[in-house]
Amino acid sequence: MWNAMPNEIADIELRLLMDAIYYRYDYDFRDYSALSQQRRVTHALGQMGCPTISALQEKVLHQPNAFLRLLQFLTVPVTSMFRDPGYFLALREEVAPVLHTYPSLKIWIAGCSSGEEVYSMAILLHEEGLLERAIIYATDINPRALEKAKSGAYPMASMPHYHANYLLAGGRRALSDYYSVSHGVARFDRALCGNISFADHSLATDNVFSETHLVSCRNVLIYFNKPLQNRALGLFHESLCRRGFLGLGNIESIDFSDYADRFEVQLRQQRLYRKL
């Protein structure tokens, strides 16, 4: 007789759910961190009225709207404008002078979520005189997050924190110069969007789409297992031009990855690397 413990059953259910999502909707979460999946799916169970992961799988398979709702739990964004200001200050002081040497620029923000980092990057490039010659590719797998990013609208209550980050990141004006306020919402200047291309892209299944000079993928790899981390780093390496820059989140690293010897450390504390 099969005597699987409840946690073992849940592990099986979780794997089957990820398989179902992949084969039904072509979204591949199978190589995401199991711990992260468990935490997010457990939260989704209560919110979506499902007693078990198997019940959630049945709902997701037969109700596309249920999958879109679950997707919001699986790709929960934790972001803010100029998050980890030291990173953006390093981009301003160490990377921007090199970017000035190129006649045109392509920058890829992978896993852009609801877009706060995208507008942070656009503002930084504008202040460094680089935005007009740049194309920013902002990609994510969550269509609702991309729609929010395209809107450029964020709660006014977040602006004091974002403004403080902006100043710590070397901001040269007031952050309020870049947005207008209506009904408690800060809406960023549409002029910042002229050079931004928002697109659906999966680091788990899609390929490189352009040569780039800077890839910024922050706090995304922590949700991947090692094979998927290597796949993503391979995409970034392939995309980057010779001596291009790679920026990761402050607890992420290329150390011990398959690509550790293909980058050199530019600034370790800020997780900035440069392609060899």
MIMIDO-872278 format. One record per residue (C-alpha): residue in three letters; residue number from 1; x, y, z. Coordinates in nm, 3 decimals. Layout:
REM MIMIDO-872278
[node 'ala',NUM,[X,Y,Z]];
...
REM end
This chain:
REM MIMIDO-872278
[node 'met',1,[0.000,0.000,0.000]];
[node 'trp',2,[0.122,0.352,-0.089]];
[node 'asn',3,[0.193,0.540,0.233]];
[node 'ala',4,[0.289,0.885,0.107]];
[node 'met',5,[0.287,1.157,0.373]];
[node 'pro',6,[0.070,1.465,0.310]];
[node 'asn',7,[0.372,1.684,0.228]];
[node 'glu',8,[0.486,1.425,-0.027]];
[node 'ile',9,[0.141,1.430,-0.184]];
[node 'ala',10,[0.154,1.810,-0.198]];
[node 'asp',11,[0.493,1.792,-0.374]];
[node 'ile',12,[0.342,1.560,-0.636]];
[node 'glu',13,[0.039,1.785,-0.676]];
[node 'leu',14,[0.264,2.087,-0.720]];
[node 'arg',15,[0.466,1.921,-0.995]];
[node 'leu',16,[0.147,1.811,-1.170]];
[node 'leu',17,[0.008,2.164,-1.148]];
[node 'met',18,[0.319,2.308,-1.312]];
[node 'asp',19,[0.302,2.041,-1.584]];
[node 'ala',20,[-0.065,2.125,-1.643]];
[node 'ile',21,[0.012,2.496,-1.674]];
[node 'tyr',22,[0.290,2.425,-1.921]];
[node 'tyr',23,[0.093,2.190,-2.146]];
[node 'arg',24,[-0.231,2.389,-2.129]];
[node 'tyr',25,[-0.103,2.748,-2.146]];
[node 'asp',26,[0.264,2.721,-2.251]];
[node 'tyr',27,[0.388,2.900,-1.938]];
[node 'asp',28,[0.685,2.712,-1.796]];
[node 'phe',29,[0.726,2.730,-1.417]];
[node 'arg',30,[0.867,2.378,-1.388]];
[node 'asp',31,[1.220,2.497,-1.310]];
[node 'tyr',32,[1.122,2.768,-1.067]];
[node 'ser',33,[1.226,2.728,-0.705]];
[node 'ala',34,[1.001,2.469,-0.539]];
[node 'leu',35,[1.002,2.662,-0.212]];
[node 'ser',36,[0.883,2.978,-0.384]];
[node 'gln',37,[0.617,2.782,-0.575]];
[node 'gln',38,[0.489,2.620,-0.256]];
[node 'arg',39,[0.458,2.952,-0.077]];
[node 'arg',40,[0.277,3.123,-0.362]];
[node 'val',41,[0.046,2.834,-0.447]];
[node 'thr',42,[-0.047,2.792,-0.080]];
[node 'his',43,[-0.150,3.157,-0.071]];
[node 'ala',44,[-0.348,3.113,-0.393]];
[node 'leu',45,[-0.543,2.818,-0.252]];
[node 'gly',46,[-0.712,3.028,0.012]];
[node 'gln',47,[-0.774,3.322,-0.217]];
[node 'met',48,[-0.921,3.107,-0.496]];
[node 'gly',49,[-1.134,2.884,-0.274]];
[node 'cys',50,[-0.954,2.556,-0.343]];
[node 'pro',51,[-0.901,2.298,-0.064]];
[node 'thr',52,[-0.611,2.122,-0.242]];
[node 'ile',53,[-0.361,2.181,-0.518]];
[node 'ser',54,[-0.540,1.914,-0.720]];
[node 'ala',55,[-0.862,2.115,-0.697]];
[node 'leu',56,[-0.671,2.423,-0.810]];
[node 'gln',57,[-0.526,2.226,-1.103]];
[node 'glu',58,[-0.873,2.120,-1.215]];
[node 'lys',59,[-0.999,2.477,-1.200]];
[node 'val',60,[-0.698,2.611,-1.389]];
[node 'leu',61,[-0.722,2.346,-1.662]];
[node 'his',62,[-1.087,2.418,-1.734]];
[node 'gln',63,[-1.109,2.791,-1.663]];
[node 'pro',64,[-0.860,3.017,-1.844]];
[node 'asn',65,[-0.962,3.309,-1.626]];
[node 'ala',66,[-0.862,3.106,-1.321]];
[node 'phe',67,[-0.518,3.057,-1.472]];
[node 'leu',68,[-0.481,3.433,-1.525]];
[node 'arg',69,[-0.572,3.484,-1.162]];
[node 'leu',70,[-0.324,3.220,-1.047]];
[node 'leu',71,[-0.057,3.382,-1.263]];
[node 'gln',72,[-0.080,3.692,-1.044]];
[node 'phe',73,[0.019,3.477,-0.744]];
[node 'leu',74,[0.297,3.293,-0.928]];
[node 'thr',75,[0.458,3.617,-1.043]];
[node 'val',76,[0.403,3.835,-0.737]];
[node 'pro',77,[0.607,4.153,-0.796]];
[node 'val',78,[0.819,4.295,-0.514]];
[node 'thr',79,[0.957,4.613,-0.662]];
[node 'ser',80,[0.984,4.989,-0.627]];
[node 'met',81,[1.136,5.280,-0.812]];
[node 'phe',82,[1.514,5.307,-0.776]];
[node 'arg',83,[1.507,4.997,-0.556]];
[node 'asp',84,[1.851,4.947,-0.398]];
[node 'pro',85,[1.962,5.303,-0.484]];
[node 'gly',86,[2.329,5.206,-0.478]];
[node 'tyr',87,[2.270,4.995,-0.788]];
[node 'phe',88,[2.128,5.288,-0.983]];
[node 'leu',89,[2.401,5.519,-0.854]];
[node 'ala',90,[2.655,5.268,-0.988]];
[node 'leu',91,[2.479,5.267,-1.325]];
[node 'arg',92,[2.498,5.645,-1.328]];
[node 'glu',93,[2.863,5.671,-1.225]];
[node 'glu',94,[3.023,5.356,-1.369]];
[node 'val',95,[2.809,5.241,-1.662]];
[node 'ala',96,[2.665,5.559,-1.816]];
[node 'pro',97,[3.010,5.698,-1.914]];
[node 'val',98,[3.077,5.379,-2.112]];
[node 'leu',99,[2.731,5.387,-2.269]];
[node 'his',100,[2.811,5.738,-2.393]];
[node 'thr',101,[3.071,5.586,-2.624]];
[node 'tyr',102,[2.804,5.406,-2.831]];
[node 'pro',103,[2.610,5.592,-3.102]];
[node 'ser',104,[2.294,5.400,-3.009]];
[node 'leu',105,[2.195,5.184,-2.714]];
[node 'lys',106,[1.978,4.883,-2.645]];
[node 'ile',107,[1.892,4.800,-2.285]];
[node 'trp',108,[1.699,4.494,-2.171]];
[node 'ile',109,[1.510,4.495,-1.842]];
[node 'ala',110,[1.413,4.130,-1.797]];
[node 'gly',111,[1.132,4.052,-1.554]];
[node 'cys',112,[1.017,4.414,-1.551]];
[node 'ser',113,[0.700,4.333,-1.354]];
[node 'ser',114,[0.480,4.642,-1.307]];
[node 'gly',115,[0.742,4.873,-1.454]];
[node 'glu',116,[0.891,5.069,-1.165]];
[node 'glu',117,[1.246,4.977,-1.269]];
[node 'val',118,[1.170,5.065,-1.629]];
[node 'tyr',119,[1.075,5.423,-1.546]];
[node 'ser',120,[1.369,5.447,-1.307]];
[node 'met',121,[1.599,5.349,-1.591]];
[node 'ala',122,[1.433,5.591,-1.833]];
[node 'ile',123,[1.472,5.880,-1.587]];
[node 'leu',124,[1.837,5.793,-1.522]];
[node 'leu',125,[1.911,5.774,-1.895]];
[node 'his',126,[1.731,6.104,-1.953]];
[node 'glu',127,[1.938,6.279,-1.688]];
[node 'glu',128,[2.257,6.132,-1.834]];
[node 'gly',129,[2.169,6.249,-2.186]];
[node 'leu',130,[2.127,5.893,-2.315]];
[node 'leu',131,[1.753,5.833,-2.344]];
[node 'glu',132,[1.710,5.977,-2.694]];
[node 'arg',133,[1.963,5.733,-2.839]];
[node 'ala',134,[1.836,5.432,-2.640]];
[node 'ile',135,[1.578,5.159,-2.683]];
[node 'ile',136,[1.465,4.997,-2.359]];
[node 'tyr',137,[1.320,4.647,-2.394]];
[node 'ala',138,[1.097,4.581,-2.092]];
[node 'thr',139,[0.986,4.217,-2.076]];
[node 'asp',140,[0.782,4.000,-1.843]];
[node 'ile',141,[0.563,3.688,-1.859]];
[node 'asn',142,[0.266,3.844,-1.679]];
[node 'pro',143,[0.032,4.028,-1.919]];
[node 'arg',144,[-0.146,4.215,-1.641]];
[node 'ala',145,[0.186,4.336,-1.499]];
[node 'leu',146,[0.288,4.454,-1.846]];
[node 'glu',147,[-0.038,4.648,-1.883]];
[node 'lys',148,[0.027,4.820,-1.551]];
[node 'ala',149,[0.382,4.896,-1.661]];
[node 'lys',150,[0.257,5.049,-1.986]];
[node 'ser',151,[0.019,5.274,-1.794]];
[node 'gly',152,[0.302,5.425,-1.589]];
[node 'ala',153,[0.054,5.490,-1.306]];
[node 'tyr',154,[0.139,5.423,-0.940]];
[node 'pro',155,[-0.019,5.511,-0.604]];
[node 'met',156,[0.070,5.859,-0.486]];
[node 'ala',157,[0.129,5.708,-0.141]];
[node 'ser',158,[0.442,5.537,-0.281]];
[node 'met',159,[0.599,5.856,-0.413]];
[node 'pro',160,[0.775,5.977,-0.094]];
[node 'his',161,[0.963,5.645,-0.070]];
[node 'tyr',162,[1.039,5.649,-0.443]];
[node 'his',163,[1.160,6.011,-0.419]];
[node 'ala',164,[1.396,5.921,-0.133]];
[node 'asn',165,[1.537,5.633,-0.339]];
[node 'tyr',166,[1.573,5.862,-0.640]];
[node 'leu',167,[1.782,6.112,-0.445]];
[node 'leu',168,[2.004,5.837,-0.302]];
[node 'ala',169,[2.053,5.712,-0.659]];
[node 'gly',170,[2.200,6.048,-0.760]];
[node 'gly',171,[1.881,6.208,-0.890]];
[node 'arg',172,[1.939,6.561,-1.014]];
[node 'arg',173,[1.588,6.705,-0.991]];
[node 'ala',174,[1.270,6.626,-0.800]];
[node 'leu',175,[1.100,6.300,-0.892]];
[node 'ser',176,[0.773,6.495,-0.911]];
[node 'asp',177,[0.910,6.669,-1.220]];
[node 'tyr',178,[0.846,6.343,-1.406]];
[node 'tyr',179,[0.483,6.277,-1.316]];
[node 'ser',180,[0.143,6.440,-1.282]];
[node 'val',181,[-0.110,6.363,-1.008]];
[node 'ser',182,[-0.477,6.284,-1.044]];
[node 'his',183,[-0.714,6.120,-0.793]];
[node 'gly',184,[-0.431,5.991,-0.576]];
[node 'val',185,[-0.239,5.841,-0.868]];
[node 'ala',186,[0.099,5.953,-1.000]];
[node 'arg',187,[0.117,5.909,-1.376]];
[node 'phe',188,[0.463,5.929,-1.530]];
[node 'asp',189,[0.532,6.149,-1.829]];
[node 'arg',190,[0.451,5.972,-2.155]];
[node 'ala',191,[0.766,6.123,-2.304]];
[node 'leu',192,[0.961,5.870,-2.099]];
[node 'cys',193,[0.782,5.588,-2.284]];
[node 'gly',194,[0.877,5.690,-2.636]];
[node 'asn',195,[1.187,5.470,-2.631]];
[node 'ile',196,[1.041,5.181,-2.430]];
[node 'ser',197,[0.921,4.859,-2.593]];
[node 'phe',198,[0.708,4.641,-2.362]];
[node 'ala',199,[0.684,4.274,-2.460]];
[node 'asp',200,[0.592,3.929,-2.332]];
[node 'his',201,[0.906,3.718,-2.291]];
[node 'ser',202,[0.985,3.410,-2.084]];
[node 'leu',203,[1.337,3.337,-1.965]];
[node 'ala',204,[1.230,2.972,-1.935]];
[node 'thr',205,[1.116,2.916,-2.294]];
[node 'asp',206,[1.200,3.211,-2.522]];
[node 'asn',207,[1.523,3.305,-2.697]];
[node 'val',208,[1.733,3.617,-2.743]];
[node 'phe',209,[1.566,3.884,-2.957]];
[node 'ser',210,[1.832,4.156,-2.988]];
[node 'glu',211,[2.190,4.251,-2.916]];
[node 'thr',212,[2.207,4.472,-2.606]];
[node 'his',213,[2.458,4.688,-2.421]];
[node 'leu',214,[2.309,4.648,-2.074]];
[node 'val',215,[2.088,4.375,-1.928]];
[node 'ser',216,[1.924,4.445,-1.593]];
[node 'cys',217,[1.752,4.142,-1.440]];
[node 'arg',218,[1.710,4.205,-1.071]];
[node 'asn',219,[1.553,3.974,-0.813]];
[node 'val',220,[1.432,3.726,-1.073]];
[node 'leu',221,[1.698,3.453,-1.066]];
[node 'ile',222,[1.629,3.391,-0.696]];
[node 'tyr',223,[1.300,3.229,-0.800]];
[node 'phe',224,[1.471,2.986,-1.043]];
[node 'asn',225,[1.644,2.656,-0.978]];
[node 'lys',226,[2.004,2.619,-1.093]];
[node 'pro',227,[1.936,2.486,-1.449]];
[node 'leu',228,[1.695,2.771,-1.519]];
[node 'gln',229,[1.938,3.024,-1.372]];
[node 'asn',230,[2.200,2.895,-1.615]];
[node 'arg',231,[1.955,2.919,-1.904]];
[node 'ala',232,[1.875,3.280,-1.819]];
[node 'leu',233,[2.242,3.373,-1.779]];
[node 'gly',234,[2.308,3.208,-2.115]];
[node 'leu',235,[2.044,3.431,-2.276]];
[node 'phe',236,[2.197,3.740,-2.119]];
[node 'his',237,[2.547,3.642,-2.230]];
[node 'glu',238,[2.425,3.577,-2.585]];
[node 'ser',239,[2.235,3.905,-2.595]];
[node 'leu',240,[2.511,4.129,-2.462]];
[node 'cys',241,[2.758,4.290,-2.700]];
[node 'arg',242,[3.129,4.257,-2.634]];
[node 'arg',243,[3.203,4.417,-2.295]];
[node 'gly',244,[2.833,4.471,-2.228]];
[node 'phe',245,[2.704,4.507,-1.872]];
[node 'leu',246,[2.487,4.274,-1.664]];
[node 'gly',247,[2.310,4.386,-1.346]];
[node 'leu',248,[2.154,4.143,-1.097]];
[node 'gly',249,[1.969,4.174,-0.766]];
[node 'asn',250,[2.162,4.236,-0.446]];
[node 'ile',251,[2.140,3.873,-0.327]];
[node 'glu',252,[2.202,3.722,-0.670]];
[node 'ser',253,[2.535,3.623,-0.824]];
[node 'ile',254,[2.687,3.448,-1.124]];
[node 'asp',255,[2.938,3.275,-0.893]];
[node 'phe',256,[2.924,2.896,-0.929]];
[node 'ser',257,[2.707,2.924,-1.241]];
[node 'asp',258,[2.805,2.788,-1.584]];
[node 'tyr',259,[2.882,3.148,-1.688]];
[node 'ala',260,[3.102,3.255,-1.399]];
[node 'asp',261,[3.413,3.260,-1.620]];
[node 'arg',262,[3.244,3.455,-1.900]];
[node 'phe',263,[3.193,3.773,-1.701]];
[node 'glu',264,[3.418,3.987,-1.489]];
[node 'val',265,[3.305,4.167,-1.176]];
[node 'gln',266,[3.257,4.539,-1.229]];
[node 'leu',267,[3.120,4.618,-0.882]];
[node 'arg',268,[3.053,4.318,-0.659]];
[node 'gln',269,[2.846,4.494,-0.393]];
[node 'gln',270,[2.610,4.633,-0.658]];
[node 'arg',271,[2.609,4.301,-0.853]];
[node 'leu',272,[2.734,4.462,-1.172]];
[node 'tyr',273,[2.924,4.241,-1.419]];
[node 'arg',274,[3.080,4.289,-1.759]];
[node 'lys',275,[3.095,4.038,-2.042]];
[node 'leu',276,[3.446,3.921,-2.127]];
REM end
